[in-house]
Amino acid sequence: MNAATVNIALADNQIAMWWTTLGLGLVVVLVVILLLSLLTGIVRDIDRNVADVWQVATKVARNTTTTWQLTSTGTLTDALREEVHTHATLFQSSNGSNRGARV
């Protein structure tokens, strides 16, 4: 074996290693692109679902902003009933009829 044959054999071996490395690098790049595409789709789905939840939550918040007033509803209804009864009584006495006296 002379020195030229050894150098050519090493060069062929090195070229094969470089092609193998480049091929594996291409596979890795394609896998990364695929995974990033899947991740982008998942993030889009999450974003859309979060937007839907936010929309429903704001509607619920808008519909429940006055629930603190429910505690006084009974008292105010009783007061309104008394007021209507007073008006009906006054109307009946001033009109001389029985219309409107029933409340």
Backbone as CSV, one residue per row, in Angstrom:
resi,resn,N_x,N_y,N_z,CA_x,CA_y,CA_z,C_x,C_y,C_z
1,MET,0.835,-1.179,0.000,0.000,0.000,0.000,0.873,1.233,0.000
2,ASN,0.574,2.093,-0.871,1.344,3.316,-0.867,0.518,4.435,-0.236
3,ALA,1.084,5.574,-0.058,0.468,6.702,0.647,-0.712,7.263,-0.127
4,ALA,-0.661,7.236,-1.458,-1.745,7.782,-2.274,-3.019,6.951,-2.102
5,THR,-2.895,5.644,-2.004,-4.058,4.769,-1.844,-4.714,4.993,-0.495
6,VAL,-3.924,5.169,0.551,-4.452,5.411,1.894,-5.192,6.753,1.932
7,ASN,-4.641,7.791,1.305,-5.294,9.098,1.277,-6.624,9.052,0.514
8,ILE,-6.692,8.322,-0.582,-7.921,8.208,-1.351,-8.976,7.438,-0.560
9,ALA,-8.565,6.382,0.134,-9.498,5.592,0.929,-10.062,6.440,2.071
10,LEU,-9.232,7.221,2.702,-9.695,8.095,3.762,-10.615,9.171,3.195
11,ALA,-10.276,9.674,2.034,-11.101,10.707,1.430,-12.472,10.140,1.081
12,ASP,-12.546,8.936,0.520,-13.830,8.316,0.210,-14.645,8.070,1.473
13,ASN,-13.960,7.617,2.506,-14.618,7.366,3.781,-15.148,8.677,4.389
14,GLN,-14.343,9.725,4.299,-14.771,11.023,4.821,-15.947,11.585,4.021
15,ILE,-15.938,11.411,2.719,-17.046,11.880,1.877,-18.329,11.139,2.249
16,ALA,-18.236,9.855,2.469,-19.414,9.076,2.858,-19.945,9.558,4.211
17,MET,-19.068,9.871,5.145,-19.481,10.374,6.455,-20.162,11.744,6.313
18,TRP,-19.608,12.596,5.436,-20.212,13.908,5.225,-21.620,13.766,4.632
19,TRP,-21.808,12.909,3.654,-23.131,12.710,3.071,-24.112,12.136,4.107
20,THR,-23.614,11.234,4.928,-24.456,10.677,5.991,-24.864,11.765,6.970
21,THR,-23.904,12.618,7.340,-24.187,13.715,8.260,-25.182,14.691,7.646
22,LEU,-25.003,15.046,6.386,-25.924,15.949,5.712,-27.320,15.337,5.586
23,GLY,-27.393,14.051,5.310,-28.684,13.362,5.227,-29.398,13.359,6.568
24,LEU,-28.657,13.069,7.642,-29.261,13.095,8.975,-29.693,14.516,9.352
25,GLY,-28.891,15.491,8.968,-29.258,16.888,9.233,-30.542,17.263,8.516
26,LEU,-30.707,16.808,7.283,-31.927,17.080,6.526,-33.138,16.427,7.200
27,VAL,-32.962,15.200,7.674,-34.049,14.516,8.385,-34.427,15.279,9.644
28,VAL,-33.421,15.749,10.386,-33.690,16.505,11.610,-34.426,17.798,11.284
29,VAL,-34.018,18.503,10.243,-34.682,19.748,9.854,-36.131,19.474,9.464
30,LEU,-36.389,18.406,8.722,-37.762,18.079,8.331,-38.620,17.722,9.541
31,VAL,-38.042,16.987,10.500,-38.787,16.642,11.715,-39.098,17.902,12.513
32,VAL,-38.148,18.817,12.614,-38.376,20.067,13.344,-39.474,20.883,12.661
33,ILE,-39.465,20.955,11.339,-40.515,21.677,10.613,-41.872,21.044,10.871
34,LEU,-41.940,19.721,10.844,-43.197,19.027,11.118,-43.692,19.308,12.532
35,LEU,-42.802,19.216,13.511,-43.197,19.454,14.899,-43.627,20.902,15.127
36,LEU,-42.937,21.849,14.512,-43.331,23.248,14.652,-44.680,23.512,13.988
37,SER,-44.949,22.842,12.879,-46.256,22.989,12.232,-47.357,22.451,13.136
38,LEU,-47.135,21.305,13.748,-48.116,20.750,14.688,-48.307,21.679,15.879
39,LEU,-47.217,22.216,16.398,-47.298,23.132,17.537,-48.076,24.395,17.173
40,THR,-47.856,24.907,15.976,-48.585,26.090,15.527,-50.085,25.809,15.451
41,GLY,-50.451,24.640,14.954,-51.866,24.268,14.899,-52.476,24.147,16.286
42,ILE,-51.742,23.551,17.209,-52.235,23.400,18.580,-52.400,24.771,19.230
43,VAL,-51.439,25.660,19.035,-51.522,27.006,19.619,-52.701,27.769,19.025
44,ARG,-52.951,27.606,17.735,-54.105,28.257,17.100,-55.412,27.758,17.718
45,ASP,-55.510,26.445,17.944,-56.705,25.880,18.579,-56.882,26.426,19.991
46,ILE,-55.799,26.477,20.743,-55.864,27.001,22.109,-56.287,28.460,22.088
47,ASP,-55.727,29.238,21.187,-56.075,30.659,21.092,-57.552,30.846,20.769
48,ARG,-58.064,30.062,19.832,-59.478,30.158,19.462,-60.373,29.766,20.648
49,ASN,-60.008,28.707,21.370,-60.808,28.278,22.516,-60.753,29.286,23.659
50,VAL,-59.585,29.884,23.869,-59.474,30.911,24.914,-60.329,32.123,24.549
51,ALA,-60.345,32.485,23.282,-61.186,33.612,22.850,-62.659,33.295,23.084
52,ASP,-63.069,32.055,22.815,-64.459,31.665,23.066,-64.786,31.725,24.554
53,VAL,-63.884,31.218,25.389,-64.102,31.249,26.834,-64.163,32.688,27.327
54,TRP,-63.301,33.547,26.808,-63.301,34.958,27.210,-64.624,35.619,26.843
55,GLN,-65.131,35.311,25.659,-66.397,35.899,25.217,-67.538,35.455,26.131
56,VAL,-67.592,34.179,26.467,-68.644,33.674,27.353,-68.487,34.273,28.749
57,ALA,-67.258,34.374,29.224,-67.026,34.926,30.568,-67.454,36.389,30.648
58,THR,-67.211,37.161,29.601,-67.637,38.563,29.630,-69.159,38.674,29.577
59,LYS,-69.816,37.759,28.839,-71.280,37.766,28.826,-71.835,37.424,30.207
60,VAL,-71.239,36.434,30.857,-71.679,36.061,32.205,-71.459,37.222,33.163
61,ALA,-70.316,37.874,33.046,-70.032,39.015,33.925,-71.034,40.144,33.702
62,ARG,-71.369,40.411,32.445,-72.350,41.447,32.150,-73.730,41.097,32.707
63,ASN,-74.073,39.812,32.637,-75.400,39.388,33.093,-75.511,39.295,34.607
64,THR,-74.404,39.276,35.304,-74.453,39.098,36.759,-73.937,40.305,37.527
65,THR,-73.801,41.447,36.866,-73.258,42.614,37.566,-74.228,43.186,38.589
66,THR,-75.513,42.963,38.405,-76.493,43.555,39.319,-77.078,42.553,40.306
67,THR,-76.473,41.393,40.436,-77.034,40.390,41.350,-76.957,40.831,42.801
68,TRP,-76.105,41.780,43.128,-76.024,42.260,44.515,-77.329,42.950,44.924
69,GLN,-78.108,43.408,43.953,-79.367,44.079,44.254,-80.486,43.110,44.597
70,LEU,-80.288,41.827,44.356,-81.335,40.849,44.628,-81.679,40.757,46.112
71,THR,-80.756,41.103,46.986,-81.034,41.021,48.419,-82.112,42.017,48.834
72,SER,-82.228,43.137,48.143,-83.236,44.139,48.506,-84.517,44.018,47.698
73,THR,-84.595,43.047,46.800,-85.770,42.915,45.941,-87.029,42.629,46.754
74,GLY,-86.958,41.742,47.726,-88.122,41.413,48.548,-88.642,42.618,49.306
75,THR,-87.747,43.364,49.921,-88.137,44.550,50.674,-88.777,45.595,49.767
76,LEU,-88.162,45.815,48.628,-88.696,46.811,47.690,-90.037,46.366,47.108
77,THR,-90.213,45.075,46.894,-91.489,44.573,46.397,-92.591,44.791,47.425
78,ASP,-92.281,44.537,48.687,-93.271,44.792,49.748,-93.629,46.272,49.815
79,ALA,-92.630,47.131,49.715,-92.892,48.575,49.751,-93.732,48.993,48.557
80,LEU,-93.440,48.436,47.388,-94.224,48.761,46.193,-95.665,48.272,46.339
81,ARG,-95.841,47.073,46.908,-97.190,46.549,47.126,-97.990,47.479,48.046
82,GLU,-97.368,47.940,49.115,-98.044,48.861,50.037,-98.402,50.173,49.335
83,GLU,-97.496,50.672,48.526,-97.735,51.920,47.802,-98.884,51.757,46.811
84,VAL,-98.887,50.647,46.089,-99.969,50.401,45.135,-101.289,50.258,45.877
85,HIS,-101.270,49.577,47.007,-102.490,49.426,47.808,-102.985,50.795,48.282
86,THR,-102.091,51.663,48.702,-102.460,53.014,49.137,-103.090,53.790,47.986
87,HIS,-102.471,53.716,46.809,-103.012,54.413,45.635,-104.378,53.851,45.261
88,ALA,-104.526,52.541,45.338,-105.808,51.925,44.996,-106.886,52.361,45.981
89,THR,-106.521,52.429,47.253,-107.480,52.860,48.265,-107.881,54.308,48.032
90,LEU,-106.918,55.172,47.760,-107.219,56.573,47.484,-108.063,56.721,46.228
91,PHE,-107.762,55.951,45.223,-108.512,56.010,43.981,-109.956,55.560,44.216
92,GLN,-110.113,54.513,45.010,-111.439,53.999,45.301,-112.259,55.023,46.098
93,SER,-111.624,55.634,47.084,-112.363,56.591,47.904,-112.699,57.868,47.132
94,SER,-111.825,58.297,46.225,-112.097,59.514,45.476,-113.041,59.254,44.311
95,ASN,-113.071,58.062,43.801,-113.885,57.712,42.653,-115.231,57.148,43.079
96,GLY,-115.298,56.597,44.239,-116.527,56.034,44.739,-116.849,54.683,44.147
97,SER,-115.880,54.051,43.474,-116.150,52.744,42.882,-115.207,51.713,43.479
98,ASN,-115.441,50.461,43.159,-114.596,49.378,43.666,-113.549,48.947,42.655
99,ARG,-113.454,49.610,41.526,-112.446,49.246,40.544,-111.063,49.622,41.050
100,GLY,-110.150,48.738,40.918,-108.776,49.021,41.296,-108.482,48.815,42.748
101,ALA,-109.446,48.483,43.559,-109.193,48.305,44.982,-108.557,46.954,45.257
102,ARG,-108.650,46.080,44.340,-108.122,44.728,44.557,-106.677,44.664,44.087
103,VAL,-105.760,44.440,45.001,-104.326,44.370,44.655,-103.719,43.186,45.337
